[in-house]
Amino acid sequence: MKPCLNQNHVFAVRVDSKYLEPYYLAALSGSHYGKTYFLSCAKRSTNLASINSTQLKEFPVLIPPLAEQRQIAKILSTWDKAITTTERLIDNSKRQKKALMQQLLTGKNRLLDDSGKPFAGDFVRLNLSELASIDKKSLGKKTPEDYEFKYISLSDVEPGSISKTLEQHVFKSAPSRAKRIVQDGDILLATVRPNLKGFAKVKVEQDGFVASTGFAVLTPKKEVSGDYLYHYLFSCHITGQIDALVVGSNYPAINSSDVKGLKVYCPSYEEQEKIAKLLNNADASLIKLEKQLSDLQQEKKALMQQLLTGKRRVKVDATEVA
């Protein structure tokens, strides 16, 4: 990047190219070895850890021969390219799904029915309470004190997923918010900071778990596709309604009546199911790509640990050494 200016919290390091490959030094600095060193000497008087130029200059650089450095850099750059390519595919998939939702959940683009003809009929505007029962089952005062359950807190839910490592609780000593009983097919909608989209489907293995009262638990009614409703929660239409409800609030939250009054546009049950199937397939493709990305990142991390510390040496052609 020429010309380039950096702020005073960023050190610009120019290597002596006779001894050191820049990419190699960058990789070493960002490796477990490098991070361990910088964290060990970082100043922590504030929430933001920092190092000074002296500590940077004292960084003990592990230096193999220059030709081996270049070969290591070449190997790691191959993984970097694969990671970058996968990240782009993920971004494209997210954009495509968003466009698909915009078309399908608004009726702008109609799917074909089983006879091969486009679905007909207008989308009907309904309150969420007409499509799902809200907070159908809860733990009451008569719950046995020794009743044990897995607890889903607000921090256990990210957009589209519930943590697999949940705390086990006994009713007597459980958090006061541990009240909502969930079942397979329910949908969790975070009512605290709903703008963070803490929405997720409850799976069969989570049946009987207990969720925080910071969630509204939606149980789809008969002839309502739970998957359609789930995807609709992530639509711009719901996001806009929630943003309007929490605007100006110091503690963004919505209440039960707000949830019940959220508006949803619905086609027939058959079309809901077909739309949901398409969006489920889009999610499955995205999950597959994210798994590939995670695998590549772990592979690169393992390679760095081996190659940058000398635990595994790289063979270099005699022509490259020369």
Stockholm file with secondary structure:
# STOCKHOLM 1.0

chainA/1-322         MKPCLNQNHVFAVRVDSKYLEPYYLAALSGSHYGKTYFLSCAKRSTNLASINSTQLKEFPVLIPPLAEQRQIAKILSTWDKAITTTERLIDNSKRQKKALMQQLLTGKNRLLDDSGKPFAGDFVRLNLSELASIDKKSLGKKTPEDYEFKYISLSDVEPGSISKTLEQHVFKSAPSRAKRIVQDGDILLATVRPNLKGFAKVKVEQDGFVASTGFAVLTPKKEVSGDYLYHYLFSCHITGQIDALVVGSNYPAINSSDVKGLKVYCPSYEEQEKIAKLLNNADASLIKLEKQLSDLQQEKKALMQQLLTGKRRVKVDATEVA
#=GR chainA/1-322 SS CCSCCCCTTSCCCCCCTTTCCHHHHHHHHHSHHHHHHHHHHCBCSSSSCBCCHHHHHTCCCCCCCHHHHHHHHHHHHHHHHHHHHHHHHHHHHHHHHHHHHHHHTTTSSCCBCTTSSBCCSCCEEEEHHHHEEESCCBCCTTSCTTCEEEEECGGGEETTEECSCCEEEEGGGSCTTEEEECCTTCEEEECBSGGGCCEEECCGGGTTCEEETTEEEEEECTTCCHHHHHHHHTSHHHHHHHHHHHTTCSSCBCCHHHHHHCEEEECCHHHHHHHHHHHHHHHHHHHHHHHHHHHHHHHHHHHHHHHTTTSSCCCCCHHHHC
#=GC SS_cons         CCSCCCCTTSCCCCCCTTTCCHHHHHHHHHSHHHHHHHHHHCBCSSSSCBCCHHHHHTCCCCCCCHHHHHHHHHHHHHHHHHHHHHHHHHHHHHHHHHHHHHHHTTTSSCCBCTTSSBCCSCCEEEEHHHHEEESCCBCCTTSCTTCEEEEECGGGEETTEECSCCEEEEGGGSCTTEEEECCTTCEEEECBSGGGCCEEECCGGGTTCEEETTEEEEEECTTCCHHHHHHHHTSHHHHHHHHHHHTTCSSCBCCHHHHHHCEEEECCHHHHHHHHHHHHHHHHHHHHHHHHHHHHHHHHHHHHHHHTTTSSCCCCCHHHHC
//
